[in-house]
Every structure is written in structure tokens, then in C-alpha cells.
Amino acid sequence: MPRTRPKHLDLTKIRLPLPALVSILHRVSGAALFLCMPFLLWLWQESLASQQRFEQFKGVASHWAVKLVLIGVLWAYLHHLCAGIRHLALDLDIGTELAAARASSWAVLVVSLGLTLVAGVMIW
């Protein structure tokens, strides 16, 4: 009896292993950083242009929505950094066993979220 293949995949029902989720988040955070880079560079340029523009920047950056976006960008950076170090270790054949890969995935999530929480409190 031939097996029928699904016509479409329901992504909400697929249960990804943690290392796969960390890898996907690594790519998403890299894309977010790439897309936010022009805006962040523009903000930095504006804040360094003059004292008056720096005061304007401080006024804009003190808004809660801007702080939330900056914390999101901070998480993307920290997650991308931690997951990148993990991927480099995997490329060097360090931690490729299943238990070690799962443990390093948990470590990436805990460290990136913990550092984001600490730095987010300082931003807020």
C-alpha cells in the first residue's frame, strides 16, 4: 500500500528539537540584526552629531516602546553571539553528541536571556 504524503505541513504541530530551535533563532536574530543595522547606525550618527541631537536622542530613547525595541535588538545580538560560539564549537566537532548538543542549546538560551534581562534592567 503506498503511503500518502501530506499536501501541506502544519508548522504548529511539528515539535522541533531544542538544537533546531536554537539554530532557527540564530538565523532569525542574524536577519533582524542585519535589517536593524542601518537604523542603529543612523541613531548612533545622530547622537554623535551635536549636543542638541544627543538630547533629542535621549528623549526618543526614553520612550517605553523604543526601550522595548532596543531590548529586542539587544537580545538578538546576545543570542546571535552565544549561538555563533556554539556553532563554531560544533564546527570544531566539540559537543556534537546528542546530550552535549542539547545542553549547549539550553546554555545558549539561558545565557542570552539572562544577559538580556540584566542589560534590559539597566536600559529600562
N, CA, C and O atoms as a Tinker XYZ file with bonds, in Angstrom:
   496  protein
     1  N      0.850000   -1.172000    0.000000    73     2
     2  CA     0.000000    0.000000    0.000000    64     1     3
     3  C      0.896000    1.235000    0.000000    63     2     4     5
     4  O      1.750000    1.359000    0.878000    81     3
     5  N      0.735000    2.138000   -0.938000    73     3     6
     6  CA     1.572000    3.347000   -0.985000    64     5     7
     7  C      1.184000    4.315000    0.134000    63     6     8     9
     8  O      0.013000    4.483000    0.476000    81     7
     9  N      2.207000    4.933000    0.677000    73     7    10
    10  CA     1.974000    5.927000    1.727000    64     9    11
    11  C      1.595000    7.251000    1.086000    63    10    12    13
    12  O      2.205000    7.676000    0.105000    81    11
    13  N      0.598000    7.889000    1.640000    73    11    14
    14  CA     0.200000    9.202000    1.119000    64    13    15
    15  C      1.003000   10.263000    1.847000    63    14    16    17
    16  O      1.106000   10.265000    3.074000    81    15
    17  N      1.547000   11.132000    1.086000    73    15    18
    18  CA     2.328000   12.224000    1.651000    64    17    19
    19  C      1.406000   13.391000    1.972000    63    18    20    21
    20  O      0.404000   13.591000    1.287000    81    19
    21  N      1.725000   14.151000    2.988000    73    19    22
    22  CA     0.868000   15.309000    3.284000    64    21    23
    23  C      0.973000   16.345000    2.170000    63    22    24    25
    24  O      2.027000   16.527000    1.560000    81    23
    25  N     -0.119000   17.002000    1.929000    73    23    26
    26  CA    -0.132000   18.040000    0.892000    64    25    27
    27  C      0.464000   19.339000    1.420000    63    26    28    29
    28  O      0.989000   20.141000    0.648000    81    27
    29  N      0.388000   19.546000    2.700000    73    27    30
    30  CA     0.989000   20.724000    3.315000    64    29    31
    31  C      1.399000   20.355000    4.732000    63    30    32    33
    32  O      0.842000   19.438000    5.335000    81    31
    33  N      2.353000   21.062000    5.238000    73    31    34
    34  CA     2.821000   20.824000    6.597000    64    33    35
    35  C      2.200000   21.836000    7.539000    63    34    36    37
    36  O      2.196000   23.036000    7.265000    81    35
    37  N      1.686000   21.351000    8.634000    73    35    38
    38  CA     1.164000   22.236000    9.665000    64    37    39
    39  C      2.297000   22.520000   10.645000    63    38    40    41
    40  O      2.597000   21.699000   11.512000    81    39
    41  N      2.924000   23.682000   10.504000    73    39    42
    42  CA     4.093000   24.011000   11.305000    64    41    43
    43  C      3.789000   24.144000   12.789000    63    42    44    45
    44  O      4.698000   24.085000   13.616000    81    43
    45  N      2.511000   24.322000   13.135000    73    43    46
    46  CA     2.160000   24.424000   14.550000    64    45    47
    47  C      2.162000   23.066000   15.234000    63    46    48    49
    48  O      2.223000   22.990000   16.462000    81    47
    49  N      2.097000   21.989000   14.450000    73    47    50
    50  CA     2.067000   20.644000   15.030000    64    49    51
    51  C      3.427000   19.964000   15.015000    63    50    52    53
    52  O      3.591000   18.901000   15.614000    81    51
    53  N      4.402000   20.559000   14.342000    73    51    54
    54  CA     5.736000   19.975000   14.293000    64    53    55
    55  C      6.467000   20.359000   15.573000    63    54    56    57
    56  O      6.535000   21.536000   15.929000    81    55
    57  N      7.010000   19.365000   16.259000    73    55    58
    58  CA     7.747000   19.612000   17.501000    64    57    59
    59  C      9.238000   19.538000   17.194000    63    58    60    61
    60  O      9.800000   18.459000   17.007000    81    59
    61  N      9.854000   20.699000   17.149000    73    59    62
    62  CA    11.274000   20.765000   16.829000    64    61    63
    63  C     12.116000   20.431000   18.052000    63    62    64    65
    64  O     11.754000   20.790000   19.173000    81    63
    65  N     13.234000   19.750000   17.847000    73    63    66
    66  CA    14.158000   19.579000   18.972000    64    65    67
    67  C     14.802000   20.923000   19.319000    63    66    68    69
    68  O     14.883000   21.820000   18.479000    81    67
    69  N     15.250000   21.045000   20.549000    73    67    70
    70  CA    15.805000   22.316000   21.021000    64    69    71
    71  C     16.993000   22.805000   20.196000    63    70    72    73
    72  O     17.057000   23.999000   19.906000    81    71
    73  N     17.944000   21.942000   19.799000    73    71    74
    74  CA    19.040000   22.443000   18.967000    64    73    75
    75  C     18.555000   23.035000   17.636000    63    74    76    77
    76  O     19.146000   23.992000   17.137000    81    75
    77  N     17.506000   22.483000   17.072000    73    75    78
    78  CA    16.963000   23.038000   15.833000    64    77    79
    79  C     16.329000   24.401000   16.083000    63    78    80    81
    80  O     16.473000   25.312000   15.268000    81    79
    81  N     15.636000   24.543000   17.192000    73    79    82
    82  CA    15.021000   25.830000   17.536000    64    81    83
    83  C     16.086000   26.900000   17.757000    63    82    84    85
    84  O     15.928000   28.037000   17.311000    81    83
    85  N     17.170000   26.541000   18.443000    73    83    86
    86  CA    18.260000   27.495000   18.673000    64    85    87
    87  C     18.904000   27.886000   17.350000    63    86    88    89
    88  O     19.266000   29.046000   17.153000    81    87
    89  N     19.048000   26.927000   16.446000    73    87    90
    90  CA    19.627000   27.229000   15.138000    64    89    91
    91  C     18.723000   28.163000   14.333000    63    90    92    93
    92  O     19.208000   29.084000   13.677000    81    91
    93  N     17.431000   27.932000   14.382000    73    91    94
    94  CA    16.489000   28.810000   13.674000    64    93    95
    95  C     16.518000   30.205000   14.284000    63    94    96    97
    96  O     16.519000   31.199000   13.557000    81    95
    97  N     16.542000   30.289000   15.614000    73    95    98
    98  CA    16.607000   31.594000   16.276000    64    97    99
    99  C     17.918000   32.311000   15.962000    63    98   100   101
   100  O     17.958000   33.540000   15.905000    81    99
   101  N     18.995000   31.542000   15.758000    73    99   102
   102  CA    20.274000   32.142000   15.356000    64   101   103
   103  C     20.132000   32.832000   14.006000    63   102   104   105
   104  O     20.631000   33.940000   13.810000    81   103
   105  N     19.458000   32.181000   13.090000    73   103   106
   106  CA    19.252000   32.783000   11.761000    64   105   107
   107  C     18.303000   33.971000   11.828000    63   106   108   109
   108  O     18.523000   34.983000   11.163000    81   107
   109  N     17.254000   33.853000   12.624000    73   107   110
   110  CA    16.295000   34.959000   12.762000    64   109   111
   111  C     16.970000   36.160000   13.409000    63   110   112   113
   112  O     16.771000   37.293000   12.969000    81   111
   113  N     17.770000   35.924000   14.452000    73   111   114
   114  CA    18.440000   37.047000   15.107000    64   113   115
   115  C     19.469000   37.690000   14.187000    63   114   116   117
   116  O     19.648000   38.907000   14.223000    81   115
   117  N     20.142000   36.902000   13.369000    73   115   118
   118  CA    21.084000   37.465000   12.392000    64   117   119
   119  C     20.379000   38.328000   11.363000    63   118   120   121
   120  O     20.859000   39.403000   11.006000    81   119
   121  N     19.237000   37.851000   10.889000    73   119   122
   122  CA    18.467000   38.642000    9.923000    64   121   123
   123  C     17.942000   39.928000   10.563000    63   122   124   125
   124  O     17.946000   40.986000    9.934000    81   123
   125  N     17.494000   39.832000   11.809000    73   123   126
   126  CA    16.993000   41.031000   12.497000    64   125   127
   127  C     18.111000   42.043000   12.697000    63   126   128   129
   128  O     17.900000   43.243000   12.520000    81   127
   129  N     19.291000   41.571000   13.062000    73   127   130
   130  CA    20.421000   42.483000   13.233000    64   129   131
   131  C     20.803000   43.132000   11.906000    63   130   132   133
   132  O     21.101000   44.325000   11.852000    81   131
   133  N     20.790000   42.344000   10.846000    73   131   134
   134  CA    21.127000   42.883000    9.531000    64   133   135
   135  C     20.130000   43.952000    9.112000    63   134   136   137
   136  O     20.517000   44.995000    8.585000    81   135
   137  N     18.851000   43.697000    9.344000    73   135   138
   138  CA    17.831000   44.662000    8.945000    64   137   139
   139  C     17.817000   45.904000    9.834000    63   138   140   141
   140  O     17.471000   46.990000    9.367000    81   139
   141  N     18.185000   45.762000   11.096000    73   139   142
   142  CA    18.197000   46.904000   12.017000    64   141   143
   143  C     19.485000   47.714000   11.946000    63   142   144   145
   144  O     19.536000   48.830000   12.463000    81   143
   145  N     20.513000   47.183000   11.324000    73   143   146
   146  CA    21.821000   47.845000   11.328000    64   145   147
   147  C     21.775000   49.269000   10.750000    63   146   148   149
   148  O     22.349000   50.167000   11.367000    81   147
   149  N     21.132000   49.528000    9.610000    73   147   150
   150  CA    21.099000   50.914000    9.120000    64   149   151
   151  C     20.430000   51.873000   10.107000    63   150   152   153
   152  O     20.892000   52.999000   10.293000    81   151
   153  N     19.353000   51.428000   10.733000    73   151   154
   154  CA    18.658000   52.271000   11.707000    64   153   155
   155  C     19.532000   52.532000   12.921000    63   154   156   157
   156  O     19.586000   53.661000   13.411000    81   155
   157  N     20.215000   51.510000   13.414000    73   155   158
   158  CA    21.083000   51.681000   14.583000    64   157   159
   159  C     22.266000   52.583000   14.263000    63   158   160   161
   160  O     22.661000   53.411000   15.084000    81   159
   161  N     22.829000   52.424000   13.080000    73   159   162
   162  CA    23.936000   53.296000   12.683000    64   161   163
   163  C     23.477000   54.735000   12.534000    63   162   164   165
   164  O     24.208000   55.658000   12.892000    81   163
   165  N     22.282000   54.936000   12.014000    73   163   166
   166  CA    21.738000   56.280000   11.886000    64   165   167
   167  C     21.508000   56.905000   13.269000    63   166   168   169
   168  O     21.817000   58.076000   13.489000    81   167
   169  N     20.961000   56.107000   14.195000    73   167   170
   170  CA    20.766000   56.616000   15.557000    64   169   171
   171  C     22.096000   57.002000   16.198000    63   170   172   173
   172  O     22.201000   58.029000   16.868000    81   171
   173  N     23.095000   56.175000   15.985000    73   171   174
   174  CA    24.414000   56.459000   16.551000    64   173   175
   175  C     24.998000   57.728000   15.942000    63   174   176   177
   176  O     25.563000   58.563000   16.648000    81   175
   177  N     24.858000   57.865000   14.624000    73   175   178
   178  CA    25.358000   59.062000   13.941000    64   177   179
   179  C     24.655000   60.309000   14.461000    63   178   180   181
   180  O     25.292000   61.330000   14.719000    81   179
   181  N     23.350000   60.219000   14.610000    73   179   182
   182  CA    22.599000   61.368000   15.108000    64   181   183
   183  C     22.981000   61.720000   16.543000    63   182   184   185
   184  O     23.031000   62.897000   16.901000    81   183
   185  N     23.247000   60.717000   17.357000    73   183   186
   186  CA    23.591000   61.004000   18.750000    64   185   187
   187  C     24.975000   61.627000   18.874000    63   186   188   189
   188  O     25.252000   62.315000   19.856000    81   187
   189  N     25.849000   61.397000   17.895000    73   187   190
   190  CA    27.196000   61.960000   17.934000    64   189   191
   191  C     27.328000   63.276000   17.176000    63   190   192   193
   192  O     28.387000   63.902000   17.215000    81   191
   193  N     26.277000   63.703000   16.493000    73   191   194
   194  CA    26.365000   64.892000   15.649000    64   193   195
   195  C     26.550000   66.171000   16.473000    63   194   196   197
   196  O     27.395000   67.004000   16.145000    81   195
   197  N     25.774000   66.321000   17.523000    73   195   198
   198  CA    25.883000   67.524000   18.349000    64   197   199
   199  C     25.235000   67.250000   19.703000    63   198   200   201
   200  O     24.579000   66.228000   19.906000    81   199
   201  N     25.436000   68.181000   20.612000    73   199   202
   202  CA    24.847000   68.033000   21.948000    64   201   203
   203  C     23.323000   68.083000   21.868000    63   202   204   205
   204  O     22.633000   67.348000   22.573000    81   203
   205  N     22.801000   68.961000   20.998000    73   203   206
   206  CA    21.353000   69.086000   20.865000    64   205   207
   207  C     20.739000   67.808000   20.307000    63   206   208   209
   208  O     19.696000   67.366000   20.789000    81   207
   209  N     21.357000   67.217000   19.317000    73   207   210
   210  CA    20.832000   65.973000   18.761000    64   209   211
   211  C     20.963000   64.819000   19.755000    63   210   212   213
   212  O     20.129000   63.913000   19.763000    81   211
   213  N     22.000000   64.843000   20.590000    73   211   214
   214  CA    22.122000   63.821000   21.617000    64   213   215
   215  C     20.982000   63.931000   22.619000    63   214   216   217
   216  O     20.436000   62.919000   23.058000    81   215
   217  N     20.621000   65.166000   22.980000    73   215   218
   218  CA    19.492000   65.362000   23.898000    64   217   219
   219  C     18.192000   64.887000   23.255000    63   218   220   221
   220  O     17.348000   64.298000   23.930000    81   219
   221  N     18.023000   65.140000   21.946000    73   219   222
   222  CA    16.850000   64.625000   21.239000    64   221   223
   223  C     16.849000   63.100000   21.249000    63   222   224   225
   224  O     15.806000   62.479000   21.453000    81   223
   225  N     18.009000   62.499000   21.031000    73   223   226
   226  CA    18.131000   61.052000   21.045000    64   225   227
   227  C     17.756000   60.484000   22.414000    63   226   228   229
   228  O     17.045000   59.483000   22.504000    81   227
   229  N     18.237000   61.128000   23.472000    73   227   230
   230  CA    17.894000   60.682000   24.818000    64   229   231
   231  C     16.393000   60.776000   25.060000    63   230   232   233
   232  O     15.806000   59.913000   25.713000    81   231
   233  N     15.773000   61.837000   24.528000    73   231   234
   234  CA    14.331000   61.988000   24.683000    64   233   235
   235  C     13.560000   60.891000   23.964000    63   234   236   237
   236  O     12.586000   60.362000   24.497000    81   235
   237  N     13.993000   60.548000   22.754000    73   235   238
   238  CA    13.329000   59.490000   21.996000    64   237   239
   239  C     13.596000   58.133000   22.640000    63   238   240   241
   240  O     12.690000   57.308000   22.750000    81   239
   241  N     14.826000   57.903000   23.061000    73   239   242
   242  CA    15.203000   56.608000   23.630000    64   241   243
   243  C     14.580000   56.372000   25.005000    63   242   244   245
   244  O     14.593000   55.242000   25.494000    81   243
   245  N     14.044000   57.398000   25.628000    73   243   246
   246  CA    13.432000   57.209000   26.943000    64   245   247
   247  C     11.985000   56.725000   26.835000    63   246   248   249
   248  O     11.385000   56.377000   27.852000    81   247
   249  N     11.417000   56.694000   25.646000    73   247   250
   250  CA    10.054000   56.201000   25.455000    64   249   251
   251  C     10.037000   54.688000   25.654000    63   250   252   253
   252  O     10.970000   53.994000   25.250000    81   251
   253  N      8.973000   54.176000   26.279000    73   251   254
   254  CA     8.922000   52.754000   26.618000    64   253   255
   255  C      8.951000   51.860000   25.375000    63   254   256   257
   256  O      9.546000   50.783000   25.416000    81   255
   257  N      8.325000   52.278000   24.275000    73   255   258
   258  CA     8.297000   51.440000   23.076000    64   257   259
   259  C      9.694000   51.341000   22.448000    63   258   260   261
   260  O     10.092000   50.284000   21.959000    81   259
   261  N     10.422000   52.448000   22.470000    73   259   262
   262  CA    11.783000   52.441000   21.926000    64   261   263
   263  C     12.677000   51.574000   22.804000    63   262   264   265
   264  O     13.520000   50.836000   22.294000    81   263
   265  N     12.499000   51.659000   24.121000    73   263   266
   266  CA    13.274000   50.816000   25.018000    64   265   267
   267  C     12.990000   49.338000   24.766000    63   266   268   269
   268  O     13.900000   48.510000   24.806000    81   267
   269  N     11.730000   49.011000   24.506000    73   267   270
   270  CA    11.367000   47.626000   24.212000    64   269   271
   271  C     12.034000   47.138000   22.929000    63   270   272   273
   272  O     12.522000   46.009000   22.869000    81   271
   273  N     12.055000   47.986000   21.909000    73   271   274
   274  CA    12.721000   47.632000   20.650000    64   273   275
   275  C     14.222000   47.462000   20.875000    63   274   276   277
   276  O     14.827000   46.525000   20.353000    81   275
   277  N     14.823000   48.365000   21.650000    73   275   278
   278  CA    16.255000   48.263000   21.923000    64   277   279
   279  C     16.589000   46.999000   22.710000    63   278   280   281
   280  O     17.634000   46.390000   22.484000    81   279
   281  N     15.723000   46.604000   23.623000    73   279   282
   282  CA    15.935000   45.359000   24.360000    64   281   283
   283  C     15.799000   44.167000   23.413000    63   282   284   285
   284  O     16.537000   43.190000   23.543000    81   283
   285  N     14.865000   44.235000   22.464000    73   283   286
   286  CA    14.735000   43.174000   21.465000    64   285   287
   287  C     15.973000   43.061000   20.588000    63   286   288   289
   288  O     16.421000   41.957000   20.280000    81   287
   289  N     16.521000   44.189000   20.189000    73   287   290
   290  CA    17.752000   44.184000   19.390000    64   289   291
   291  C     18.914000   43.670000   20.226000    63   290   292   293
   292  O     19.781000   42.956000   19.722000    81   291
   293  N     18.931000   44.031000   21.493000    73   291   294
   294  CA    19.969000   43.536000   22.392000    64   293   295
   295  C     19.889000   42.019000   22.523000    63   294   296   297
   296  O     20.914000   41.338000   22.487000    81   295
   297  N     18.659000   41.478000   22.676000    73   295   298
   298  CA    18.512000   40.025000   22.736000    64   297   299
   299  C     19.008000   39.386000   21.440000    63   298   300   301
   300  O     19.705000   38.372000   21.477000    81   299
   301  N     18.652000   39.973000   20.296000    73   299   302
   302  CA    19.091000   39.413000   19.013000    64   301   303
   303  C     20.612000   39.364000   18.951000    63   302   304   305
   304  O     21.186000   38.377000   18.491000    81   303
   305  N     21.259000   40.420000   19.408000    73   303   306
   306  CA    22.726000   40.441000   19.390000    64   305   307
   307  C     23.304000   39.379000   20.322000    63   306   308   309
   308  O     24.189000   38.620000   19.926000    81   307
   309  N     22.810000   39.323000   21.548000    73   307   310
   310  CA    23.355000   38.381000   22.522000    64   309   311
   311  C     23.072000   36.936000   22.128000    63   310   312   313
   312  O     23.931000   36.069000   22.290000    81   311
   313  N     21.872000   36.671000   21.612000    73   311   314
   314  CA    21.562000   35.308000   21.173000    64   313   315
   315  C     22.431000   34.924000   19.974000    63   314   316   317
   316  O     22.955000   33.811000   19.909000    81   315
   317  N     22.578000   35.840000   19.040000    73   315   318
   318  CA    23.388000   35.551000   17.859000    64   317   319
   319  C     24.845000   35.305000   18.261000    63   318   320   321
   320  O     25.502000   34.432000   17.694000    81   319
   321  N     25.343000   36.056000   19.218000    73   319   322
   322  CA    26.707000   35.860000   19.702000    64   321   323
   323  C     26.864000   34.491000   20.361000    63   322   324   325
   324  O     27.781000   33.741000   20.025000    81   323
   325  N     25.974000   34.163000   21.297000    73   323   326
   326  CA    26.075000   32.883000   22.010000    64   325   327
   327  C     25.878000   31.693000   21.071000    63   326   328   329
   328  O     26.618000   30.712000   21.148000    81   327
   329  N     24.890000   31.776000   20.192000    73   327   330
   330  CA    24.653000   30.676000   19.262000    64   329   331
   331  C     25.785000   30.572000   18.245000    63   330   332   333
   332  O     26.109000   29.472000   17.797000    81   331
   333  N     26.386000   31.691000   17.878000    73   331   334
   334  CA    27.524000   31.658000   16.965000    64   333   335
   335  C     28.712000   30.957000   17.585000    63   334   336   337
   336  O     29.402000   30.193000   16.911000    81   335
   337  N     28.962000   31.205000   18.865000    73   335   338
   338  CA    30.039000   30.500000   19.567000    64   337   339
   339  C     29.728000   29.010000   19.621000    63   338   340   341
   340  O     30.622000   28.181000   19.450000    81   339
   341  N     28.464000   28.668000   19.857000    73   339   342
   342  CA    28.063000   27.259000   19.876000    64   341   343
   343  C     28.282000   26.616000   18.510000    63   342   344   345
   344  O     28.787000   25.497000   18.422000    81   343
   345  N     27.905000   27.321000   17.448000    73   343   346
   346  CA    28.090000   26.779000   16.100000    64   345   347
   347  C     29.575000   26.614000   15.765000    63   346   348   349
   348  O     29.955000   25.648000   15.103000    81   347
   349  N     30.406000   27.539000   16.211000    73   347   350
   350  CA    31.846000   27.385000   15.992000    64   349   351
   351  C     32.373000   26.144000   16.704000    63   350   352   353
   352  O     33.189000   25.406000   16.153000    81   351
   353  N     31.905000   25.916000   17.927000    73   351   354
   354  CA    32.332000   24.722000   18.654000    64   353   355
   355  C     31.861000   23.455000   17.933000    63   354   356   357
   356  O     32.602000   22.476000   17.844000    81   355
   357  N     30.632000   23.477000   17.422000    73   355   358
   358  CA    30.134000   22.314000   16.677000    64   357   359
   359  C     30.941000   22.090000   15.404000    63   358   360   361
   360  O     31.184000   20.947000   15.018000    81   359
   361  N     31.357000   23.168000   14.753000    73   359   362
   362  CA    32.192000   23.029000   13.560000    64   361   363
   363  C     33.549000   22.420000   13.884000    63   362   364   365
   364  O     34.157000   21.764000   13.038000    81   363
   365  N     34.021000   22.636000   15.101000    73   363   366
   366  CA    35.280000   22.046000   15.539000    64   365   367
   367  C     35.075000   20.656000   16.138000    63   366   368   369
   368  O     35.997000   20.080000   16.716000    81   367
   369  N     33.862000   20.121000   15.996000    73   367   370
   370  CA    33.490000   18.793000   16.486000    64   369   371
   371  C     33.537000   18.715000   18.010000    63   370   372   373
   372  O     33.881000   17.684000   18.587000    81   371
   373  N     33.185000   19.822000   18.640000    73   371   374
   374  CA    33.088000   19.871000   20.096000    64   373   375
   375  C     31.614000   19.934000   20.460000    63   374   376   377
   376  O     30.906000   20.844000   20.030000    81   375
   377  N     31.152000   18.985000   21.240000    73   375   378
   378  CA    29.759000   18.984000   21.678000    64   377   379
   379  C     28.780000   18.487000   20.640000    63   378   380   381
   380  O     27.629000   18.923000   20.623000    81   379
   381  N     29.205000   17.590000   19.776000    73   379   382
   382  CA    28.308000   17.097000   18.731000    64   381   383
   383  C     27.460000   15.912000   19.183000    63   382   384   385
   384  O     26.527000   15.523000   18.481000    81   383
   385  N     27.767000   15.334000   20.343000    73   383   386
   386  CA    26.935000   14.252000   20.852000    64   385   387
   387  C     25.571000   14.819000   21.252000    63   386   388   389
   388  O     25.452000   16.005000   21.558000    81   387
   389  N     24.567000   13.980000   21.246000    73   387   390
   390  CA    23.202000   14.446000   21.466000    64   389   391
   391  C     23.035000   15.154000   22.811000    63   390   392   393
   392  O     22.445000   16.233000   22.872000    81   391
   393  N     23.538000   14.568000   23.867000    73   391   394
   394  CA    23.375000   15.178000   25.193000    64   393   395
   395  C     24.108000   16.515000   25.279000    63   394   396   397
   396  O     23.586000   17.480000   25.837000    81   395
   397  N     25.315000   16.568000   24.727000    73   395   398
   398  CA    26.077000   17.825000   24.760000    64   397   399
   399  C     25.424000   18.887000   23.886000    63   398   400   401
   400  O     25.419000   20.064000   24.246000    81   399
   401  N     24.877000   18.491000   22.750000    73   399   402
   402  CA    24.208000   19.454000   21.864000    64   401   403
   403  C     22.969000   20.033000   22.533000    63   402   404   405
   404  O     22.697000   21.229000   22.421000    81   403
   405  N     22.224000   19.186000   23.226000    73   403   406
   406  CA    21.047000   19.690000   23.950000    64   405   407
   407  C     21.457000   20.608000   25.091000    63   406   408   409
   408  O     20.831000   21.643000   25.318000    81   407
   409  N     22.502000   20.232000   25.802000    73   407   410
   410  CA    22.966000   21.058000   26.918000    64   409   411
   411  C     23.473000   22.411000   26.425000    63   410   412   413
   412  O     23.193000   23.437000   27.044000    81   411
   413  N     24.208000   22.422000   25.329000    73   411   414
   414  CA    24.702000   23.699000   24.808000    64   413   415
   415  C     23.558000   24.553000   24.271000    63   414   416   417
   416  O     23.627000   25.782000   24.318000    81   415
   417  N     22.512000   23.914000   23.765000    73   415   418
   418  CA    21.337000   24.679000   23.316000    64   417   419
   419  C     20.657000   25.357000   24.498000    63   418   420   421
   420  O     20.287000   26.529000   24.425000    81   419
   421  N     20.498000   24.611000   25.584000    73   419   422
   422  CA    19.933000   25.209000   26.790000    64   421   423
   423  C     20.819000   26.330000   27.300000    63   422   424   425
   424  O     20.327000   27.373000   27.733000    81   423
   425  N     22.133000   26.113000   27.249000    73   423   426
   426  CA    23.062000   27.138000   27.722000    64   425   427
   427  C     22.929000   28.418000   26.904000    63   426   428   429
   428  O     22.948000   29.516000   27.460000    81   427
   429  N     22.793000   28.280000   25.579000    73   427   430
   430  CA    22.634000   29.458000   24.714000    64   429   431
   431  C     21.372000   30.227000   25.106000    63   430   432   433
   432  O     21.402000   31.451000   25.231000    81   431
   433  N     20.273000   29.514000   25.297000    73   431   434
   434  CA    19.025000   30.192000   25.658000    64   433   435
   435  C     19.116000   30.862000   27.028000    63   434   436   437
   436  O     18.712000   32.014000   27.190000    81   435
   437  N     19.644000   30.141000   28.005000    73   435   438
   438  CA    19.714000   30.687000   29.369000    64   437   439
   439  C     20.666000   31.879000   29.429000    63   438   440   441
   440  O     20.338000   32.908000   30.020000    81   439
   441  N     21.838000   31.744000   28.821000    73   439   442
   442  CA    22.825000   32.833000   28.879000    64   441   443
   443  C     22.323000   34.061000   28.125000    63   442   444   445
   444  O     22.421000   35.180000   28.629000    81   443
   445  N     21.787000   33.859000   26.921000    73   443   446
   446  CA    21.337000   35.025000   26.143000    64   445   447
   447  C     20.157000   35.718000   26.817000    63   446   448   449
   448  O     20.110000   36.948000   26.861000    81   447
   449  N     19.213000   34.958000   27.337000    73   447   450
   450  CA    18.078000   35.585000   28.021000    64   449   451
   451  C     18.506000   36.214000   29.347000    63   450   452   453
   452  O     18.003000   37.274000   29.721000    81   451
   453  N     19.432000   35.567000   30.059000    73   451   454
   454  CA    19.915000   36.133000   31.318000    64   453   455
   455  C     20.666000   37.444000   31.113000    63   454   456   457
   456  O     20.445000   38.418000   31.832000    81   455
   457  N     21.557000   37.455000   30.124000    73   455   458
   458  CA    22.286000   38.695000   29.839000    64   457   459
   459  C     21.342000   39.791000   29.351000    63   458   460   461
   460  O     21.514000   40.963000   29.685000    81   459
   461  N     20.353000   39.405000   28.565000    73   459   462
   462  CA    19.371000   40.392000   28.095000    64   461   463
   463  C     18.574000   40.946000   29.267000    63   462   464   465
   464  O     18.285000   42.142000   29.311000    81   463
   465  N     18.220000   40.093000   30.209000    73   463   466
   466  CA    17.484000   40.556000   31.382000    64   465   467
   467  C     18.317000   41.538000   32.200000    63   466   468   469
   468  O     17.822000   42.583000   32.622000    81   467
   469  N     19.585000   41.196000   32.421000    73   467   470
   470  CA    20.463000   42.075000   33.196000    64   469   471
   471  C     20.643000   43.411000   32.495000    63   470   472   473
   472  O     20.480000   44.467000   33.107000    81   471
   473  N     20.984000   43.364000   31.196000    73   471   474
   474  CA    21.183000   44.609000   30.454000    64   473   475
   475  C     19.876000   45.356000   30.238000    63   474   476   477
   476  O     19.867000   46.586000   30.189000    81   475
   477  N     18.763000   44.623000   30.107000    73   475   478
   478  CA    17.462000   45.265000   29.942000    64   477   479
   479  C     17.053000   46.055000   31.158000    63   478   480   481
   480  O     16.438000   47.115000   31.040000    81   479
   481  N     17.390000   45.545000   32.329000    73   479   482
   482  CA    17.101000   46.297000   33.563000    64   481   483
   483  C     17.912000   47.589000   33.576000    63   482   484   485
   484  O     17.425000   48.633000   34.011000    81   483
   485  N     19.157000   47.510000   33.093000    73   483   486
   486  CA    19.985000   48.726000   33.049000    64   485   487
   487  C     19.453000   49.712000   32.017000    63   486   488   489
   488  O     19.535000   50.922000   32.229000    81   487
   489  N     18.905000   49.220000   30.897000    73   487   490
   490  CA    18.334000   50.116000   29.878000    64   489   491
   491  C     17.065000   50.765000   30.392000    63   490   492   493
   492  O     16.843000   51.958000   30.186000    81   491
   493  N     16.235000   49.986000   31.059000    73   491   494
   494  CA    14.944000   50.491000   31.478000    64   493   495
   495  C     15.134000   51.526000   32.558000    63   494   496
   496  O     14.156000   52.085000   33.056000    81   495
